[in-house]
Amino acid sequence: MEARAIARYVRIAPRKARQVVELVKGKDAQEALAILGHTRKRGAELVSKVLKSAVANAEHNLELDKDDLYVADVRIDEGPTMKRWRPRRRGMPAPILK
């Protein structure tokens, strides 16, 4: 059985989040949380929150022991781009992609 947790619309570049995820793939859940707790990157806090949610889902919904859990698969995909407009010459807008 597998427990899942999904975080959508997170404002971080996928490339930066993937650097953090590579540290915890294949590790035990408790070990992964310890590693993320000592990692000084913004993505570590976000990944830690999702991992805690997955552990809670496994305990509550599937009645699994949290000591038996491990990180099997983590996917970081690109989300929607926020679009803003900056005024330019002759009243024309130029896009800003965040």
N, C-alpha and C positions, 0 to 999 in steps of 0.2 A: 504494500500500500504506500501511497505517497500523499503528503500534505503539501498544499500549495499556498502561496501568498503572492499577491500582485500589487505593485505600486504603479499607478498611472499618473501621467502628466507631471513628472518630477522635473524640476528645473535644474538639470545638470547635463553637461555634455556626455554622450554615451562613451566616448573615448576615455574620459576621466573616471567614469564609474567602472568601466571594465578593468582598469588598473587595480582597483580595490577588490573586485570580484575574483581576480586571478589568485589572490592570497588565500581564499577560503574554499575554493572548489575541491570537493572530495574529502574535506575534513569533517570531523565530528561536529555536531551543532554547537556543543558547549565550547569546544576548542576554537571554532570559528568566531563565536561571540567574544571570546577573550582576545583573539587576534584583532578583531575590528575595534575593540575597546582601546587598544593601544596604538592604533593607526591614526596618524595625524593628517587625515585628508577629509574633505567635506563629504565625499561619497561614502566613507566608512560609516558615518552616522545614519545615512539613508539606508544602506544595505543592512546594517544592524537592526534597524526598525522592522524591515521586511522579514528578516530571518527570525526575529522574535515572534512576529505574527505567524509565521509558518510553524514554529515550534508549538505555539499556543493552539493552532488549528489541529495539529497532530495529537496533542494531549486531549483536547476537548472533543473533537469530532470523531477521531479514529481510536481514541483511548489507547494511545501508544505511550511508552515510557520515554521521557526526554533524553535519557542516557543512551538509548539505542538509535537515536536519530543522527543522520549525517547529511551533508549538502551534496545532493546527487547532480543537480542541474541548475544553472543560473543563466538567464538570458537577459541581456541588456540591448534593447532596440531603441531606435530613434523615434521620438514622439513628434507631435506637430510643432511647426515653427511659428513663433509669435511674430506678427508683422506689425511694424510701426512705419509712419511716414515722416520724413524730414523735408521741410520746404527748401527748394533750390531756386535757381535763377529763373526768372520770367514766370514765377508762380507755379512751376512744375514740381510735383513731389518726387522724392527719391526714397526707395524702400530701405528700411532698417530691419534686418532679420535677427531676432534674438533667439 
